Amino acid sequence: MSRKRPERPARTEKRVFERGLRQVVRDRERIALLAVGGSAEHPIRVPSPAVIEGRLAAMPCPQCAGAYRLVEDEAPGGGVRACRVTCRQCGVSRTLWFKLAPPDEPN
């Protein structure tokens, strides 16, 4: 004869659900850091600084797929640009990295 497992209280279920959501957010942030543009070691290659804003407009936020708003653009040197952006929808801030590199193909 097996005993039936008692049901969890609603509060416990809610905590388990919220813990899972927090883990999903952490996982998405970790993936965003490893993706191209997420760190200075893996920048997005662009032919000129003029195309950076266009690239930012086309990139979705990894958390909510919202659009980015450029907060600050700085050039630490070496042809690398650090763009501090904030998501217009969820408000998450991050730094996206770009590397100025000539195009591989001639005109």
N, C-alpha and C positions, 0 to 999 in steps of 0.2 A: 504494500500500500504506500503510494507516494503522496507526500503532502504537497498541497498547492502552494506555490510561492506567493507571499503576500505582495500586493500591488504597491508600487512606490507612491509616495505622496506627490501631489501636483507640483509642489515647490521643488522637490528633488528632480523631477523630470525637467522642469524649467532650467535648473542649474546645469544639468547634463547637456541640454540643448544649447544653452549659452556658451558653455565650455567648448562644445564642438564648433560653434560659430567663431569663437576667438581663435581656435586652432586653424580654421580655414583662412582667416585674415593673416595670421602669422605665416602660413604656407604661401599665400599669394605674395606677400611682401618679400619672402625669401626668394621666390621665383623671379620677381621683378628685379631684385638685386643681381641675380645671376644672368639675366637677359642682357642682350646688347643694349648699351646705353645706361645700364643700371649702376655701373661703376667706372672709375677712370681707367681701369685695366681693360674694359670692354666697351669703348665708346662707339657711338653711331658715326660712321664716316659720311661726311658731307663735303661737297665741292667748294662751298663758300658760306660765310655767315648769313647771307641773305636767305638761304633756304631753311634755316633752323626753325624760324617761327612757323613756316608751312609744315614742316615735319611734326612739330609739337601739336599743331591743330589736327593733324591726322592720327595722332597716337591716342588710343583710349587708356583710361585709368585701369590698372589691373584689378582694382577692387570693385568698381561699379560700372566700368566702361563709359564714364563721363569724359567730358573734354577738359583739357588743362588750360590754366591761365598762367602766363609767364610772370613771375614775381621779380626775378633778378637774373641777369646774364653776366657772368664774369669770365675772364680769360686768364687763368692762372699761369699760362705760358706753354710753350711747346706745341702750339697749334691745337690745344685742348680747350674746350669751352664747357663750363659748368652752368647749367640752366636750372635755377630753382623754380619749381612749378607747384601749383596747387590745383587740385581737382575742383571744378566748379560745382559738382554735384555732391560729393561726399566730404570735401574739404581736406583730404589727405595731402600732405606736402611731401615732396621728394626732390631729389636732384638727379637730373638727366645729363649725361655726358656726351659730348660731340667732339669729333676729331676732324679738323680741317685737312682734307687730303685731296689732291688733284684727281679728277676722274681718270679711270683706267683706260678709257677709249678716247682716241683723238676725234675731233669734230669732223 
